[in-house]
Amino acid sequence: MTHNTDIIILGAGASGLMCAMTAAARGQRVTLVDHGGKPGRKILVAGGGKCNFTNTEVGPDDYVGRNADFCRSALARFSPWEMVALLEEHGVPWEERDHGQLFCRRSAADVVEVLTSRCRDLGCRFEMGRMVTGARRDADGFIIDCEGTRLAASRLVVATGSPAWPQVGASDIGHRIARSFGHRIEPVRPVLVPLVMPEGWQLGGLQGISLEAGISTGGVSFVRDLLFTHRGVSGPAALLASCHWLPGMPLQFDFLPGVDIPALCESPDHRRQLVRTMLTRLLPERLATRLIPDDLGGRKAAELSRADRQRLADAVRSHTVVPTGTEGMRKAEAAAGGVDTGEVSSRTMESLKMPGLFFSGEVLDVAGHLGGYNLHWAWASGRAAGEAI
Ligand SMILES: Cc1cc2nc3c(=O)[nH]c(=O)nc-3n(C[C@H](O)[C@H](O)[C@H](O)COP(=O)(O)OP(=O)(O)OC[C@H]3O[C@@H](n4cnc5c(N)ncnc54)[C@H](O)[C@@H]3O)c2cc1C
């Protein structure tokens, strides 16, 4: 098949757009193929429409994946400030929020506009509304099947993301294409997703309550805002925990992080109070009532035995439950798992199995914590692929 483009990029999302503008700036003819009507649909919903596009501090520890070091090389070559510089060049206002998160001040649409206009200025072609169903190799390069039509190029980038949040066109096509070229797929699971608790959970029915809490699972702990939902927990603490939680694992909550409850019971401010009164001043009342062991709430704090003080501390600071699952891909901001990074070059993102085939973004087994890390990985890996291809 004759080629009227050098490179086909599957997916005009965050990573595909960054890869396209980088390769086109090096003089390559680039075509982006996407089944959406418009590019960057996931960018538009990111950060509640304000797009948490990066973080002031980004490093391999902010990511999960089987090979934790895979992202190091690409991250080292694309700093958060390069993304800031790109947006500033186009007059996009941004702001820093807590935990180093950088957001657009106006709208996520600003980011999409910068990337798409840069691509267009550099001559990239957009083939929108084209559903990719597969890809294969022939003597001249790669053939892409798009529901009845075919496209061809000598090099191919798979930047079709993960199946998380299918409402904006997310799919597993990238994993299927990778598998067809002999790549192994690390099992895919929803992350940055609310967790569902068992029927009859001691803290069920507290929906609407939010507070700062500690949360631990899989050997990792976070202290962030937690929100009780109808079916379990959400908010930054729960979403972060979901990156490290696997079915069957317990989750431990610390509802008074850093507070020494046995010492509190003896403190001059609290020793004469009923345990119930003491804790409802420190925690939302409905939550405190559920947490306090039945036989302790009506007793004076100073009168508790050492064992009872410890029992109270455990109830409040080590509440343990095994979630029944997550709210699934429809409510997940990302997916962990994906193309096995042991079979891809961490410097160029090129397949180690099929020369000319590249992967970038969330299709790979790299998932970031909450805080702008997933988009940063999309930019950094797209840049690495675009520089090498
Ligand atoms: C609700 C929500 C909020 C988020 N907020 C943030 C945030 O604030 N900060 C952050 O860092 N990350 C955030 N993320 C995650 C972030 O958006 C993704 O990690 C990032 O977009 C991944 O980039 P990507 O290029 O790999 O994939 P995508 O941006 O998903 O792009 C993949 C593209 O492939 C196309 N595609 C898929 N299947 C096919 C097919 N069969 N044929 C043709 N085209 C196809 C899709 O239409 C899409 O345009 C959020 C995600 C969601 C869902």
The ligand as a Tripos MOL2 file, in Angstrom:
@<TRIPOS>MOLECULE
LIG
   53    58     1     0     0
SMALL
NO_CHARGES

@<TRIPOS>ATOM
      1 C1        -12.8080   12.0990   34.5310 C.3       1 LIG1
      2 C2        -11.3080   12.1050   34.3870 C.ar      1 LIG1
      3 C3        -10.5690   13.1140   34.9780 C.ar      1 LIG1
      4 C4         -9.1720   13.1020   34.8580 C.ar      1 LIG1
      5 N1         -8.4720   14.1340   35.4070 N.ar      1 LIG1
      6 C5         -7.1190   14.1460   35.2900 C.ar      1 LIG1
      7 C6         -6.3700   15.2480   35.7730 C.ar      1 LIG1
      8 O1         -6.9240   16.2700   36.2130 O.2       1 LIG1
      9 N2         -5.0040   15.1600   35.7090 N.ar      1 LIG1
     10 C7         -4.3650   14.0780   35.1620 C.ar      1 LIG1
     11 O2         -3.1310   14.0530   35.1390 O.2       1 LIG1
     12 N3         -5.0610   13.0560   34.6280 N.ar      1 LIG1
     13 C8         -6.4170   13.0760   34.6700 C.ar      1 LIG1
     14 N4         -7.1240   12.0450   34.1070 N.ar      1 LIG1
     15 C9         -6.3780   10.9740   33.3900 C.3       1 LIG1
     16 C10        -5.8880   11.4880   32.0140 C.3       1 LIG1
     17 O3         -6.9340   12.1740   31.3650 O.3       1 LIG1
     18 C11        -5.4060   10.3160   31.1620 C.3       1 LIG1
     19 O4         -4.4240    9.5920   31.8730 O.3       1 LIG1
     20 C12        -4.8060   10.7980   29.8460 C.3       1 LIG1
     21 O5         -5.7760   11.4570   29.0590 O.3       1 LIG1
     22 C13        -4.2380    9.6160   29.0580 C.3       1 LIG1
     23 O6         -3.7240   10.1020   27.8490 O.3       1 LIG1
     24 P1         -3.6230    9.1280   26.5830 P.3       1 LIG1
     25 O7         -3.2250    9.9770   25.4430 O.co2     1 LIG1
     26 O8         -2.8250    7.9450   26.9160 O.co2     1 LIG1
     27 O9         -5.1220    8.6150   26.3620 O.3       1 LIG1
     28 P2         -6.4270    9.4710   26.0020 P.3       1 LIG1
     29 O10        -6.2490   10.8960   26.3690 O.co2     1 LIG1
     30 O11        -7.5640    8.7180   26.5860 O.co2     1 LIG1
     31 O12        -6.4950    9.4010   24.4140 O.3       1 LIG1
     32 C14        -6.7790    8.2000   23.7450 C.3       1 LIG1
     33 C15        -7.5200    8.5210   22.4620 C.3       1 LIG1
     34 O13        -7.7220    7.2960   21.7410 O.3       1 LIG1
     35 C16        -9.0010    7.3300   21.1450 C.3       1 LIG1
     36 N5         -9.4730    5.9600   20.8960 N.ar      1 LIG1
     37 C17        -9.7550    4.9920   21.8000 C.ar      1 LIG1
     38 N6        -10.1860    3.8920   21.1720 N.ar      1 LIG1
     39 C18       -10.1740    4.1520   19.8420 C.ar      1 LIG1
     40 C19       -10.5180    3.4120   18.6770 C.ar      1 LIG1
     41 N7        -10.9640    2.1560   18.7320 N.pl3     1 LIG1
     42 N8        -10.3900    4.0070   17.4670 N.ar      1 LIG1
     43 C20        -9.9390    5.2840   17.3620 C.ar      1 LIG1
     44 N9         -9.6020    6.0340   18.4330 N.ar      1 LIG1
     45 C21        -9.7150    5.4680   19.6590 C.ar      1 LIG1
     46 C22        -9.8710    8.0700   22.1470 C.3       1 LIG1
     47 O14       -11.0020    8.6610   21.5120 O.3       1 LIG1
     48 C23        -8.8930    9.1150   22.7040 C.3       1 LIG1
     49 O15        -9.0130   10.3510   22.0240 O.3       1 LIG1
     50 C24        -8.5180   12.0450   34.1740 C.ar      1 LIG1
     51 C25        -9.2790   11.0430   33.5720 C.ar      1 LIG1
     52 C26       -10.6590   11.0700   33.6620 C.ar      1 LIG1
     53 C27       -11.4480    9.9850   32.9900 C.3       1 LIG1
@<TRIPOS>BOND
     1     1     2 1
     2     2     3 ar
     3     2    52 ar
     4     3     4 ar
     5     4     5 ar
     6     4    50 ar
     7     5     6 ar
     8     6     7 ar
     9     6    13 1
    10     7     8 2
    11     7     9 ar
    12     9    10 ar
    13    10    11 2
    14    10    12 ar
    15    12    13 ar
    16    13    14 ar
    17    14    15 1
    18    14    50 ar
    19    15    16 1
    20    16    17 1
    21    16    18 1
    22    18    19 1
    23    18    20 1
    24    20    21 1
    25    20    22 1
    26    22    23 1
    27    23    24 1
    28    24    25 2
    29    24    26 1
    30    24    27 1
    31    27    28 1
    32    28    29 2
    33    28    30 1
    34    28    31 1
    35    31    32 1
    36    32    33 1
    37    33    34 1
    38    33    48 1
    39    34    35 1
    40    35    36 1
    41    35    46 1
    42    36    37 ar
    43    36    45 ar
    44    37    38 ar
    45    38    39 ar
    46    39    40 ar
    47    39    45 ar
    48    40    41 1
    49    40    42 ar
    50    42    43 ar
    51    43    44 ar
    52    44    45 ar
    53    46    47 1
    54    46    48 1
    55    48    49 1
    56    50    51 ar
    57    51    52 ar
    58    52    53 1
@<TRIPOS>SUBSTRUCTURE
     1 LIG1         1 GROUP 0 **** ****
